[in-house]
Amino acid sequence: MHNQRIFMLIVFLASLSVASMAAAQGKFKLAEGARGKMCLECHETFSDVMKKKHIHSPLAEGNCTGCHSPHTTDHGRLMAADANSICQSCHEDIVPQDAASTHQVVLEGNCTLCHDPHASNNRNNLIEAGSALCFGCHVELGEDIADNRYPHTPVQQDCLTCHNPHASQDNDHLLTASAPALCVECHDTSKGTFKDLHMGYPVETADCSSCHNPHGSGQKSILHDVVHEPVSNRMCKQCHDAPDSAEPFALIRDSYELCRGCHYDMVNETFNQERIHWPLVDGAGCINCHSPHASSVTGLLEKPMLELCGTCHADTVSRQERSQTPHPPIAEGECATCHSVHSSNNMFLLNNASSFDLCGECHEWQTHSTHPIGEGIVDPRNRNMELDCMSCHRTHGTEYKHFIYYETINDLCVQCHTKYRR
């Protein structure tokens, strides 16, 4: 809803720019050819631009004042209005009403990140052809696709085979259709080989991406790089009802009880701890965090750890993003460096009850400061507590350097040493 409001604001501003440009035409009383033809007499370099295969319609029609002011303006390059709102004045239907997903650059109005406003040798005035344009922003994805041992043919052809570049009316991730409808446009699910490979299960009604990586993979059949052993061994019935049953995708047991069948020791050890991570004990259990079939992330995680933890702990992740000093375990997405992800006997599911022992795994705290901390050193702000690392530092970051609680060291120190306050 917020994104839609931003887009509607851009459209509104664009309508204002159209009106202002029309008014300017009359106000300036431009001579014949002054809207464009005369411009090219000075801007000689545009003679080469005009030779390109695809020319933006206003330029092809000699209408430079469709986008530029002939005299002065508050915008760079003599633009008649904000460059991106000008685009919306003609291309107002780029994003459908109540779109399910919209490309970030479209929401931000950065049309020229993809399109040349004058001319290009690529269709739609794109600054680069095909997927090379997409990989200019999606660098990591482009590198992964290039390294894939088993590529997905549509991805090699063009990202637009599956994605809409601007927005998708009904689907997430800018997809032109949802899975499996999108997948079965190419894959014939009626073939016997298809059914044999999927053990007779009616996967044509399932989400293909729960097992397969649509962008390609290092695994055969473009399975995600990390595959759950029952899947790799084609033992679907170890977790699901038989393929010819009334509900073939139904689980034979609920929640963590299903996983306990194989992960017996891990589940028992988890429940022997005093504090248990709550997603483990709700109706979904392990699959709150893990993919039951395959994943591109180590440990069969649904997403990279920082992104996964951030789905519930968004405030903690955003705090680190605002922090002047990054804490490497968080910045690098390794929450498990400090926290036990399943259960613990310690507060906050920490891996160690002692902050000195925990922090000391990375920090030489004994040489960090001459300030006394540790056993027997009482915090003067609270006589029930001892001074430790977290007396001065907030582990997930603050707005100040070294994630201390106050802007300066002096401000921090006088919280205890009150006689030095000014």
C-alpha positions as CSV (number, residue, x, y, z in Angstrom):
1,M,0.0,0.0,0.0
2,H,2.9,2.4,0.9
3,N,4.6,1.6,-2.4
4,Q,1.3,2.2,-4.3
5,R,1.0,5.6,-2.7
6,I,4.5,6.6,-3.7
7,F,3.7,5.5,-7.3
8,M,0.4,7.5,-7.4
9,L,2.3,10.6,-6.1
10,I,4.8,10.2,-9.0
11,V,1.9,10.0,-11.5
12,F,0.3,13.1,-10.0
13,L,3.6,15.1,-10.3
14,A,3.9,13.9,-13.9
15,S,0.4,15.3,-14.7
16,L,1.5,18.6,-13.3
17,S,4.6,18.5,-15.5
18,V,2.6,17.9,-18.6
19,A,0.4,20.9,-17.9
20,S,3.4,23.1,-17.2
21,M,5.1,22.0,-20.4
22,A,2.0,22.7,-22.5
23,A,1.7,26.1,-20.8
24,A,5.4,26.8,-21.6
25,Q,4.8,26.1,-25.3
26,G,2.3,28.9,-25.4
27,K,4.2,31.2,-23.2
28,F,7.4,31.0,-25.1
29,K,5.7,31.3,-28.5
30,L,8.4,29.2,-30.1
31,A,9.3,29.7,-33.7
32,E,8.9,26.9,-36.2
33,G,11.5,24.2,-35.6
34,A,12.4,25.6,-32.2
35,R,10.8,22.6,-30.5
36,G,13.5,20.3,-31.8
37,K,14.8,20.8,-35.3
38,M,16.6,24.0,-34.4
39,C,18.1,22.2,-31.3
40,L,20.1,19.8,-33.5
41,E,21.9,22.7,-35.2
42,C,23.9,23.2,-32.0
43,H,23.7,19.7,-30.5
44,E,25.6,18.2,-33.4
45,T,26.5,15.0,-31.5
46,F,22.9,14.0,-31.7
47,S,23.4,13.3,-35.4
48,D,25.0,10.0,-34.3
49,V,22.3,9.4,-31.7
50,M,19.7,9.7,-34.4
51,K,21.3,6.8,-36.3
52,K,20.6,4.3,-33.6
53,K,17.9,1.6,-34.2
54,H,15.4,2.8,-31.6
55,I,14.8,6.5,-31.1
56,H,12.6,7.8,-28.3
57,S,9.3,9.1,-29.9
58,P,9.6,12.7,-28.8
59,L,13.1,12.9,-30.3
60,A,12.2,11.2,-33.5
61,E,9.4,13.7,-33.9
62,G,11.7,16.6,-33.2
63,N,10.0,17.5,-30.0
64,C,12.9,18.2,-27.6
65,T,10.6,20.5,-25.6
66,G,8.5,17.5,-24.8
67,C,11.1,16.9,-22.0
68,H,13.4,20.0,-22.0
69,S,12.8,23.7,-21.3
70,P,14.3,25.9,-24.0
71,H,15.4,28.6,-21.6
72,T,15.8,27.9,-17.9
73,T,14.7,25.4,-15.3
74,D,15.4,24.3,-11.7
75,H,16.3,20.8,-13.0
76,G,19.6,19.5,-14.5
77,R,20.1,19.3,-18.3
78,L,17.3,21.9,-18.7
79,M,14.7,19.2,-18.0
80,A,11.2,20.8,-17.9
81,A,10.4,18.8,-14.7
82,D,11.9,16.1,-12.6
83,A,13.3,13.6,-15.2
84,N,11.4,10.6,-13.9
85,S,8.1,12.3,-13.5
86,I,8.3,13.4,-17.1
87,C,8.4,9.7,-18.1
88,Q,5.2,9.1,-16.2
89,S,3.4,11.8,-18.2
90,C,3.4,9.5,-21.3
91,H,3.9,6.1,-19.7
92,E,1.3,6.3,-17.0
93,D,0.1,2.7,-17.3
94,I,3.5,1.1,-16.6
95,V,2.4,-0.2,-13.2
96,P,-1.1,-1.7,-12.9
97,Q,-3.5,-0.7,-10.2
98,D,-2.9,-2.6,-6.9
99,A,0.1,-4.5,-8.4
100,A,1.3,-7.5,-6.3
101,S,4.9,-6.6,-6.9
102,T,6.7,-3.6,-8.4
103,H,10.3,-3.3,-9.5
104,Q,12.2,-1.2,-7.0
105,V,13.7,1.1,-9.7
106,V,10.2,1.8,-11.0
107,L,9.0,2.7,-7.5
108,E,11.9,5.1,-7.1
109,G,11.3,6.6,-10.5
110,N,14.7,5.7,-11.8
111,C,13.7,5.0,-15.4
112,T,17.0,6.0,-16.8
113,L,18.8,3.2,-15.0
114,C,17.4,0.9,-17.6
115,H,16.3,3.1,-20.5
116,D,18.2,5.7,-22.6
117,P,15.9,8.7,-22.8
118,H,17.1,9.5,-26.3
119,A,18.0,6.5,-28.4
120,S,19.5,3.0,-28.2
121,N,20.4,0.1,-30.4
122,N,18.4,-2.1,-28.0
123,R,14.7,-2.6,-28.1
124,N,12.6,-0.4,-25.7
125,N,15.6,2.0,-25.6
126,L,17.3,-0.3,-23.0
127,I,20.9,0.7,-22.2
128,E,22.0,-2.9,-22.5
129,A,20.4,-5.9,-24.1
130,G,18.9,-8.9,-22.4
131,S,19.9,-10.2,-19.0
132,A,23.1,-8.2,-19.0
133,L,21.0,-5.1,-18.0
134,C,19.5,-7.0,-15.1
135,F,22.8,-8.2,-13.8
136,G,24.0,-4.6,-13.6
137,C,22.1,-4.4,-10.3
138,H,21.6,-8.1,-9.5
139,V,25.3,-8.7,-9.5
140,E,25.4,-11.7,-7.1
141,L,22.6,-13.5,-8.9
142,G,24.3,-12.9,-12.3
143,E,27.5,-14.4,-10.9
144,D,25.7,-17.4,-9.5
145,I,23.9,-18.0,-12.8
146,A,27.2,-17.8,-14.7
147,D,28.7,-20.4,-12.4
148,N,25.8,-22.9,-12.5
149,R,26.7,-26.3,-13.7
150,Y,23.1,-27.0,-14.7
151,P,21.6,-23.9,-16.2
152,H,17.9,-23.2,-16.7
153,T,17.3,-22.5,-20.4
154,P,14.8,-19.6,-20.1
155,V,17.3,-17.8,-17.8
156,Q,20.0,-18.1,-20.4
157,Q,17.6,-16.6,-23.0
158,D,16.3,-13.6,-21.1
159,C,15.0,-12.7,-17.6
160,L,11.8,-11.4,-19.2
161,T,10.9,-15.0,-20.1
162,C,9.5,-15.3,-16.6
163,H,9.6,-11.7,-15.1
164,N,7.9,-8.5,-15.9
165,P,10.4,-5.6,-15.8
166,H,8.1,-3.1,-14.3
167,A,5.4,-4.7,-12.2
168,S,3.3,-7.8,-11.9
169,Q,-0.5,-7.5,-11.3
170,D,-1.0,-10.7,-9.4
171,N,2.4,-12.3,-8.6
172,D,5.3,-11.9,-6.3
173,H,8.9,-11.4,-7.6
174,L,7.6,-9.7,-10.8
175,L,6.6,-13.1,-12.2
176,T,4.4,-13.1,-15.3
177,A,2.5,-16.0,-13.7
178,S,2.7,-18.0,-10.5
179,A,4.2,-21.4,-10.0
180,P,3.3,-24.0,-11.2
181,A,1.3,-22.3,-13.9
182,L,4.4,-20.5,-15.1
183,C,6.5,-23.7,-15.1
184,V,4.0,-25.9,-17.0
185,E,4.0,-23.4,-19.9
186,C,7.3,-25.2,-20.9
187,H,7.3,-28.4,-19.0
188,D,4.8,-31.2,-20.1
189,T,3.6,-32.8,-16.8
190,S,1.6,-35.5,-18.6
191,K,4.7,-37.3,-19.8
192,G,5.5,-40.7,-18.1
193,T,9.1,-39.7,-17.5
194,F,7.9,-36.6,-15.6
195,K,5.7,-38.6,-13.3
196,D,8.4,-41.3,-12.7
197,L,10.9,-38.6,-11.7
198,H,8.5,-37.2,-9.2
199,M,7.5,-40.6,-7.8
200,G,3.9,-40.4,-9.0
201,Y,3.1,-37.3,-6.9
202,P,0.9,-34.7,-8.5
203,V,3.6,-32.0,-8.4
204,E,2.0,-30.1,-11.3
205,T,-0.2,-28.6,-8.5
206,A,2.7,-27.8,-6.2
207,D,5.3,-25.0,-5.9
208,C,8.1,-26.2,-8.1
209,S,10.6,-23.8,-6.5
210,S,10.4,-25.7,-3.2
211,C,12.7,-28.2,-4.8
212,H,14.1,-26.6,-7.9
213,N,16.1,-23.4,-8.3
214,P,14.5,-21.5,-11.2
215,H,17.7,-19.7,-12.0
216,G,19.8,-22.9,-12.3
217,S,21.9,-24.9,-10.0
218,G,25.0,-27.0,-9.3
219,Q,22.7,-30.0,-8.8
220,K,21.1,-32.2,-11.5
221,S,17.5,-31.4,-12.4
222,I,18.4,-27.8,-11.2
223,L,17.5,-28.9,-7.6
224,H,18.6,-26.3,-5.0
225,D,22.3,-26.8,-4.0
226,V,21.4,-28.2,-0.6
227,V,19.0,-31.1,-0.9
228,H,17.2,-32.9,2.0
229,E,18.3,-36.5,2.1
230,P,14.8,-38.0,1.7
231,V,14.4,-35.9,-1.5
232,S,17.8,-36.8,-3.0
233,N,17.0,-40.5,-2.2
234,R,13.5,-40.1,-3.7
235,M,11.9,-41.2,-0.4
236,C,8.9,-38.8,-0.5
237,K,6.8,-41.3,1.5
238,Q,9.1,-41.0,4.4
239,C,7.3,-37.7,5.2
240,H,4.2,-37.6,2.9
241,D,1.2,-39.9,2.4
242,A,1.2,-42.2,-0.6
243,P,0.9,-40.5,-4.0
244,D,-2.4,-42.2,-4.7
245,S,-3.9,-41.3,-1.4
246,A,-6.7,-38.7,-0.9
247,E,-4.2,-36.1,0.3
248,P,-0.8,-37.1,-1.2
249,F,1.0,-34.0,0.2
250,A,-0.3,-34.5,3.7
251,L,2.4,-35.1,6.3
252,I,2.4,-38.4,8.2
253,R,3.1,-36.6,11.5
254,D,2.9,-33.0,12.6
255,S,5.5,-30.3,13.4
256,Y,8.8,-31.4,14.9
257,E,7.4,-34.9,15.6
258,L,7.9,-35.7,11.9
259,C,11.5,-34.4,12.0
260,R,12.3,-36.3,15.2
261,G,12.1,-39.6,13.2
262,C,15.5,-38.9,11.7
263,H,16.9,-36.1,13.8
264,Y,16.2,-37.9,17.1
265,D,19.3,-36.8,19.0
266,M,19.1,-33.2,17.9
267,V,15.4,-32.8,18.8
268,N,15.9,-34.5,22.2
269,E,18.9,-32.3,23.0
270,T,16.9,-29.3,22.0
271,F,14.0,-30.1,24.4
272,N,16.3,-30.8,27.3
273,Q,17.3,-27.1,27.4
274,E,15.5,-24.5,29.6
275,R,14.7,-22.1,26.8
276,I,13.4,-23.1,23.4
277,H,13.2,-21.0,20.3
278,W,9.4,-20.5,19.9
279,P,9.1,-21.3,16.2
280,L,10.2,-24.8,16.9
281,V,7.1,-25.6,19.0
282,D,4.2,-24.0,17.1
283,G,2.1,-25.9,14.5
284,A,4.7,-25.6,11.7
285,G,7.7,-26.5,13.8
286,C,11.0,-26.9,12.0
287,I,9.7,-25.7,8.6
288,N,9.3,-22.2,10.0
289,C,13.0,-21.8,9.3
290,H,14.0,-24.8,7.2
291,S,12.9,-25.9,3.8
292,P,11.8,-29.5,3.9
293,H,12.9,-30.3,0.4
294,A,15.8,-28.2,-0.8
295,S,17.4,-24.9,-0.4
296,S,20.2,-22.7,-1.8
297,V,21.3,-21.9,1.8
298,T,23.4,-24.1,4.1
299,G,21.4,-26.0,6.7
300,L,18.3,-26.0,4.4
301,L,17.4,-22.6,5.7
302,E,14.5,-20.9,3.9
303,K,16.6,-17.7,3.4
304,P,20.1,-16.5,4.3
305,M,20.3,-16.4,8.1
306,L,20.2,-12.6,8.6
307,E,17.2,-12.3,6.3
308,L,15.5,-15.3,8.0
309,C,16.0,-14.1,11.5
310,G,15.0,-10.6,10.4
311,T,11.5,-11.8,9.5
312,C,10.7,-12.0,13.2
313,H,13.5,-9.9,14.7
314,A,13.2,-6.9,12.3
315,D,13.9,-4.4,15.1
316,T,17.2,-6.0,15.9
317,V,18.4,-6.2,12.3
318,S,17.3,-2.6,11.6
319,R,19.2,-1.4,14.7
320,Q,22.4,-2.9,13.3
321,E,21.7,-1.2,10.0
322,R,21.6,2.2,11.8
323,S,24.6,1.4,13.9
324,Q,27.8,3.5,13.2
325,T,29.9,0.5,14.1
326,P,28.9,-2.9,12.5
327,H,29.1,-6.0,14.7
328,P,30.6,-8.6,12.3
329,P,28.5,-11.5,13.3
330,I,25.3,-9.6,12.5
331,A,26.7,-7.7,9.6
332,E,27.9,-10.9,8.0
333,G,24.6,-12.7,8.8
334,E,25.9,-15.1,11.3
335,C,23.5,-14.9,14.2
336,A,24.4,-18.3,15.4
337,T,27.9,-17.0,16.3
338,C,26.3,-15.8,19.5
339,H,22.9,-17.4,19.7
340,S,21.8,-21.1,19.7
341,V,19.2,-21.2,17.1
342,H,17.1,-24.1,18.6
343,S,17.4,-23.8,22.4
344,S,19.7,-22.9,25.2
345,N,19.9,-22.8,29.0
346,N,21.0,-19.1,28.7
347,M,19.1,-15.9,28.4
348,F,18.4,-14.7,24.8
349,L,19.4,-18.2,23.7
350,L,23.1,-17.2,24.0
351,N,25.7,-19.9,23.4
352,N,27.4,-19.1,26.7
353,A,26.1,-17.8,30.0
354,S,29.1,-15.6,30.5
355,S,29.4,-12.5,28.4
356,F,33.1,-12.6,28.9
357,D,33.5,-16.1,27.6
358,L,31.1,-15.4,24.7
359,C,32.6,-12.1,23.7
360,G,36.1,-13.4,24.4
361,E,35.7,-15.9,21.5
362,C,36.3,-12.9,19.2
363,H,37.6,-10.1,21.4
364,E,40.6,-9.9,23.7
365,W,38.6,-8.2,26.4
366,Q,41.3,-8.5,29.0
367,T,43.5,-6.1,27.0
368,H,40.6,-4.0,25.8
369,S,40.5,-1.6,28.8
370,T,42.0,-0.9,32.2
371,H,38.5,-0.5,33.6
372,P,37.8,-3.2,36.1
373,I,35.0,-5.6,35.0
374,G,34.1,-9.2,35.9
375,E,33.4,-11.1,39.0
376,G,33.0,-9.0,42.1
377,I,32.9,-5.7,40.3
378,V,29.4,-4.3,41.1
379,D,27.6,-2.0,38.7
380,P,26.9,1.2,40.7
381,R,23.7,1.7,38.8
382,N,22.3,-1.6,39.9
383,R,23.9,-3.3,42.9
384,N,22.4,-6.7,41.8
385,M,24.5,-6.7,38.7
386,E,28.2,-7.0,37.9
387,L,30.0,-4.9,35.3
388,D,30.5,-6.9,32.1
389,C,30.8,-6.2,28.4
390,M,27.1,-5.3,28.0
391,S,27.3,-2.7,30.8
392,C,28.8,-0.3,28.2
393,H,28.1,-1.9,24.8
394,R,24.9,-2.9,23.2
395,T,25.7,-6.0,21.2
396,H,23.3,-5.3,18.3
397,G,24.5,-1.8,17.8
398,T,23.6,1.8,18.7
399,E,23.5,5.1,16.9
400,Y,27.0,5.7,18.3
401,K,30.5,4.4,17.6
402,H,31.6,1.1,19.1
403,F,27.9,0.5,19.9
404,I,28.2,2.3,23.3
405,Y,25.0,3.6,24.8
406,Y,25.8,7.3,24.6
407,E,27.3,9.7,22.0
408,T,30.7,10.2,23.8
409,I,32.8,8.2,26.1
410,N,32.5,10.9,28.7
411,D,28.7,10.7,28.6
412,L,28.9,7.0,29.1
413,C,31.4,7.2,32.0
414,V,29.5,9.7,34.0
415,Q,26.5,7.4,34.2
416,C,28.5,5.6,37.0
417,H,31.0,8.3,37.9
418,T,28.3,10.8,38.8
419,K,30.6,13.3,40.5
420,Y,32.2,14.1,37.2
421,R,29.0,15.2,35.6
422,R,28.9,18.8,34.3
